[in-house]
Amino acid sequence: MEQGATAGFMEYFLEGAKNAGAEVEVIYVHKLDIEPCTGCFNCWIGTPGECIQDDDMGPIYDRVKDTETIVLGTPVYVDGMTGIMKTMLDRMIPLMRGKVEIINGHCRHPPRHSIPNGKIVLVSVCGFAELDNFDPLIAHVRAMAKNMQREFVGAVVRPYAWALPMLMKQGMDLTDIIQATIKAGEEIVRDGIFQDETLQIVSREILPQETVADMISRQFQ
Ligand SMILES: Cc1cc2nc3c(=O)[nH]c(=O)nc-3n(C[C@H](O)[C@H](O)[C@H](O)COP(=O)(O)O)c2cc1C
């Protein structure tokens, strides 16, 4: 959580968002009691819009209903998001209606609460060196945003983010990466889009692939 590479990276992004005037609230899903969706569909039939489970999802429903930009922060776990993040997202279905509409040639459940300019951003780190480690996660979040009828603005991703504090301690200058991560936070609030160049600096190569592989191997030997 607060000690992790995701949180450290997210802090820079949120610093930028706050600089640009955003009101920011951070929720650690891992600290909450969130039970898995049972697939009972009471939230669409018996108690429309309400989940019958009584756990910590209540405040999240309230937030999602009126939050302009949802920033999902997760490390890559087994080529996707963390289990608890997925469990939380499964529980979002009370915010959708059961009936299906064909929207842009695709079956969709319309949202109960439409947020004008509603956006979703992914902020993620992974252990390995390659950018394609984020591909399945980005595809997933992009698809999910469409279902929630929110715009997927983009992904701010940093491979081997775990190494950054260590490398900076050793004297490596990574200021451009930190500054670009802060700038990405500013851009989403100020412009509603990311500049490609900003995202490229955030995820730029720092070390050769072989060095990253060696560092990981040494940690676990
Ligand atoms: C269960 C598990 C699965 C992981 N799967 C991947 C993976 O598929 N690809 C990858 O590049 N890193 C993977 N990692 C590495 C994490 O993404 C990396 O350690 C990250 O920095 C963890 O972020 P955190 O410190 O915020 O928890 C995995 C780590 C764990 C614990």
The ligand as an SDF file (V2000), in Angstrom:
LIG
                    3D

 31 33  0  0  0  0  0  0  0  0999 V2000
    1.5540  -11.8380   -7.5160 C   0  0  0  0  0  0  0  0  0  0  0  0
    2.4180  -10.9540   -8.3530 C   0  0  0  0  0  0  0  0  0  0  0  0
    2.2890  -11.0070   -9.7330 C   0  0  0  0  0  0  0  0  0  0  0  0
    3.0760  -10.1720  -10.5330 C   0  0  0  0  0  0  0  0  0  0  0  0
    2.9310  -10.2390  -11.9040 N   0  0  0  0  0  0  0  0  0  0  0  0
    3.7080   -9.4480  -12.6860 C   0  0  0  0  0  0  0  0  0  0  0  0
    3.5940   -9.5290  -14.1030 C   0  0  0  0  0  0  0  0  0  0  0  0
    2.7790  -10.2670  -14.6550 O   0  0  0  0  0  0  0  0  0  0  0  0
    4.3970   -8.7120  -14.8570 N   0  0  0  0  0  0  0  0  0  0  0  0
    5.2970   -7.8340  -14.2800 C   0  0  0  0  0  0  0  0  0  0  0  0
    6.0110   -7.1230  -15.0020 O   0  0  0  0  0  0  0  0  0  0  0  0
    5.4020   -7.7340  -12.9210 N   0  0  0  0  0  0  0  0  0  0  0  0
    4.6460   -8.5230  -12.1190 C   0  0  0  0  0  0  0  0  0  0  0  0
    4.7330   -8.4320  -10.7510 N   0  0  0  0  0  0  0  0  0  0  0  0
    5.6610   -7.4270  -10.1620 C   0  0  0  0  0  0  0  0  0  0  0  0
    4.9420   -6.1920   -9.6450 C   0  0  0  0  0  0  0  0  0  0  0  0
    4.2000   -5.5520  -10.6580 O   0  0  0  0  0  0  0  0  0  0  0  0
    5.9930   -5.2080   -9.0940 C   0  0  0  0  0  0  0  0  0  0  0  0
    6.7000   -5.8280   -8.0610 O   0  0  0  0  0  0  0  0  0  0  0  0
    5.3880   -3.9040   -8.6120 C   0  0  0  0  0  0  0  0  0  0  0  0
    6.4490   -2.9960   -8.3890 O   0  0  0  0  0  0  0  0  0  0  0  0
    4.5890   -4.0780   -7.3250 C   0  0  0  0  0  0  0  0  0  0  0  0
    4.0420   -2.8350   -6.9630 O   0  0  0  0  0  0  0  0  0  0  0  0
    3.7320   -2.4690   -5.4280 P   0  0  0  0  0  0  0  0  0  0  0  0
    5.0910   -2.2660   -4.7720 O   0  0  0  0  0  0  0  0  0  0  0  0
    2.9240   -1.2360   -5.4800 O   0  0  0  0  0  0  0  0  0  0  0  0
    3.0050   -3.6460   -4.8390 O   0  0  0  0  0  0  0  0  0  0  0  0
    3.9970   -9.2720   -9.9450 C   0  0  0  0  0  0  0  0  0  0  0  0
    4.0920   -9.2300   -8.5300 C   0  0  0  0  0  0  0  0  0  0  0  0
    3.3220  -10.0650   -7.7680 C   0  0  0  0  0  0  0  0  0  0  0  0
    3.4610  -10.0010   -6.2500 C   0  0  0  0  0  0  0  0  0  0  0  0
  1  2  1  0
  2  3  1  0
  2 30  2  0
  3  4  2  0
  4  5  1  0
  4 28  1  0
  5  6  2  0
  6  7  1  0
  6 13  1  0
  7  8  2  0
  7  9  1  0
  9 10  1  0
 10 11  2  0
 10 12  1  0
 12 13  2  0
 13 14  1  0
 14 15  1  0
 14 28  1  0
 15 16  1  0
 16 17  1  0
 16 18  1  0
 18 19  1  0
 18 20  1  0
 20 21  1  0
 20 22  1  0
 22 23  1  0
 23 24  1  0
 24 25  2  0
 24 26  1  0
 24 27  1  0
 28 29  2  0
 29 30  1  0
 30 31  1  0
M  END
$$$$
